[in-house]
Amino acid sequence: VIVPGVAFDTSGKRVGHGKGYYDAFLQRLKPETVTIGLAFDHQIVEDLPFDPLQDRKVDHVIRA
């Protein structure tokens, strides 16, 4: 699954548009589903805040 985001970090944490839609969607996927964030260089940062009760990481971040 390709997951959009405003920003990603190198561990797969992401910031979306603040509505929580994709976090809820990712939570419903089967555990073996691979998730990928596509990002330009300026969207990748060293570290982002993360709430393990609400936020979901992507498995891979690919620089576009």
Backbone hydrogen bonds, N-H to C=O, Kabsch-Sander energy under -0.5 kcal/mol:
donor,donor_aa,acceptor,acceptor_aa,energy
3,V,1,V,-0.6
3,V,36,I,-3.4
6,V,15,V,-3.5
7,A,15,V,-1.4
8,F,43,Q,-2.6
9,D,13,K,-2.1
10,T,45,V,-0.7
12,G,9,D,-1.7
15,V,7,A,-2.6
24,A,20,G,-2.1
25,F,21,Y,-2.3
26,L,22,Y,-3.0
27,Q,23,D,-1.7
28,R,24,A,-0.9
28,R,25,F,-0.8
29,L,25,F,-0.5
29,L,26,L,-1.0
33,T,30,K,-2.1
36,I,1,V,-2.9
37,G,60,H,-2.9
38,L,3,V,-0.7
39,A,62,I,-2.6
43,Q,40,F,-2.0
44,I,41,D,-1.6
45,V,8,F,-2.7
45,V,43,Q,-0.6
54,Q,51,D,-1.6
55,D,51,D,-3.4
58,V,12,G,-2.3
59,D,35,T,-0.8
60,H,35,T,-1.7
62,I,37,G,-3.0
64,A,39,A,-3.3
